[in-house]
Amino acid sequence: MIVQTRKEAAQLGQTKYYTGKSCKHGHTAQRYVSSGLCISCTADRAKGFRRNVADARSGLIAVTVMVHPDDKRAIEDTASALNMGRA
Protein backbone atom coordinates (compact mmCIF):
# COMPACT_ATOMS: atom_id res chain seq x y z
CA MET A 1 0.00 0.00 0.00
CA ILE A 2 1.06 3.55 -0.67
CA VAL A 3 1.76 5.62 2.43
CA GLN A 4 0.02 9.00 2.25
CA THR A 5 -1.55 11.63 4.41
CA ARG A 6 -5.25 12.17 4.89
CA LYS A 7 -4.98 15.49 3.09
CA GLU A 8 -3.31 13.90 0.06
CA ALA A 9 -5.97 11.19 -0.12
CA ALA A 10 -8.74 13.79 0.11
CA GLN A 11 -7.21 15.81 -2.72
CA LEU A 12 -7.12 12.66 -4.87
CA GLY A 13 -10.79 11.95 -4.07
CA GLN A 14 -10.06 8.71 -2.24
CA THR A 15 -12.23 7.38 0.58
CA LYS A 16 -9.41 5.53 2.39
CA TYR A 17 -5.72 6.08 2.96
CA TYR A 18 -2.78 4.31 4.61
CA THR A 19 -0.37 6.00 7.01
CA GLY A 20 1.89 3.05 7.77
CA LYS A 21 1.45 3.82 11.48
CA SER A 22 -0.57 1.95 14.08
CA CYS A 23 -3.75 3.40 15.51
CA LYS A 24 -4.09 3.77 19.28
CA HIS A 25 -5.38 0.17 19.45
CA GLY A 26 -2.43 -1.24 17.52
CA HIS A 27 -4.05 -1.81 14.10
CA THR A 28 -1.98 -1.00 11.03
CA ALA A 29 -5.00 -0.84 8.75
CA GLN A 30 -6.21 1.81 6.34
CA ARG A 31 -8.14 4.78 7.67
CA TYR A 32 -11.23 6.58 6.39
CA VAL A 33 -10.56 9.99 4.82
CA SER A 34 -13.90 11.34 6.10
CA SER A 35 -13.17 10.68 9.78
CA GLY A 36 -9.54 9.56 10.05
CA LEU A 37 -10.71 6.46 11.92
CA CYS A 38 -9.02 3.09 11.52
CA ILE A 39 -11.05 0.61 9.44
CA SER A 40 -10.39 -2.24 11.90
CA CYS A 41 -11.48 -0.16 14.91
CA THR A 42 -14.64 0.87 13.05
CA ALA A 43 -15.43 -2.77 12.20
CA ASP A 44 -14.82 -3.89 15.80
CA ARG A 45 -17.11 -1.14 17.10
CA ALA A 46 -19.87 -2.12 14.64
CA LYS A 47 -19.62 -5.79 15.70
CA GLY A 48 -19.94 -4.79 19.34
CA PHE A 49 -22.96 -2.61 18.57
CA ARG A 50 -24.67 -5.43 16.67
CA ARG A 51 -23.95 -7.82 19.54
CA ASN A 52 -25.44 -5.36 22.07
CA VAL A 53 -28.57 -4.91 19.95
CA ALA A 54 -29.00 -8.68 19.63
CA ASP A 55 -28.60 -9.10 23.40
CA ALA A 56 -31.16 -6.37 24.04
CA ARG A 57 -33.65 -7.88 21.61
CA SER A 58 -33.36 -11.31 23.19
CA GLY A 59 -35.00 -9.90 26.34
CA LEU A 60 -38.06 -8.53 24.56
CA ILE A 61 -41.47 -10.14 24.69
CA ALA A 62 -43.91 -9.80 21.78
CA VAL A 63 -47.37 -8.71 22.84
CA THR A 64 -50.60 -8.64 20.85
CA VAL A 65 -53.37 -6.44 22.19
CA MET A 66 -56.94 -6.04 21.03
CA VAL A 67 -58.03 -2.42 21.41
CA HIS A 68 -61.35 -0.70 21.16
CA PRO A 69 -61.20 1.97 18.42
CA ASP A 70 -61.99 4.70 20.98
CA ASP A 71 -58.90 3.76 23.02
CA LYS A 72 -56.48 3.34 20.13
CA ARG A 73 -55.02 6.88 20.20
CA ALA A 74 -54.50 6.87 23.99
CA ILE A 75 -52.62 3.56 23.79
CA GLU A 76 -50.45 4.78 20.88
CA ASP A 77 -49.57 7.92 22.89
CA THR A 78 -48.64 5.82 25.94
CA ALA A 79 -46.48 3.47 23.86
CA SER A 80 -44.76 6.43 22.22
CA ALA A 81 -44.02 7.99 25.62
CA LEU A 82 -42.57 4.71 26.88
CA ASN A 83 -40.30 4.44 23.85
CA MET A 84 -39.10 8.03 24.31
CA GLY A 85 -38.19 7.21 27.91
CA ARG A 86 -35.81 4.50 26.70
CA ALA A 87 -33.80 6.79 24.46
N, C-alpha and C positions, 0 to 999 in steps of 0.2 A: 504494500500500500504506500501511497505517496504521503509523506508528512507535509501538512500544511496548517495554516492558522484558520480560525473560524472566519476571519475577515476575508481571507483569500477565497475560501470555499463559497462564501456568500456572493462575492463579486463574480464568481464563475457560475452562479446559479445552482450550486449543488445543495442537496438536502442533508448530506452527511460529510464529515471530514475526519481525518486521523491525525492525532498530535504525536503519537509515538510515546506518550507519557501515560502513566497509570492514573486512573481517577482515585478519589479518596477511599474507595473500597477495594482498590487493587486491580481493577479490570483494565486491560490494555485494548479496549475495543474502540470502534468509531464513536463519534459523538454527533448529536443532531445540531445542525447549524442554527435552527430556530431557537433552541434553548441552551445549547452547550452541554446538555446532559449526556452521559454515557449510555449507549444503547443497551448494554448488559444490565446496568442499574435500573433503567426504565422497564426492561422486560421482567426483572425480578420483582419490582414494585407492582407491576400489573398482575403477576401471578399471585402475589400476596393478597391483592385486592379481590381477585376472583375467588380465592380460597375463603376470605372473610365473608364475602357475599353468600357463597355456598353454605358456609357454616350458619349464617344468620337465617337463611331460608329453610334450613333443615328443622328449625325450631318453630316454624309457622304451622298453623292449623287452618285448613280451608273450612269455611263456614258458608252455608247456604241459608238464606233467610227469606221467608215469605212476608211481604209487607203490604199493608193496605195502601192504596194509592194516595190517601190523604196524609199518610205518615212518611211517604217516600222522601220528600224534601228535607224533613227534619233529620231523618236517618243519614242521608247523604251529607248534610252539614256536620253532624256529629262525627262521622267517619273521616271527613276532611280535616276537622279539628284534631282528631287523634293522630292522623298522619303528619300534620304540621308539628305536633309536639315531639315527634320522633326525630325530626330533622335537626 
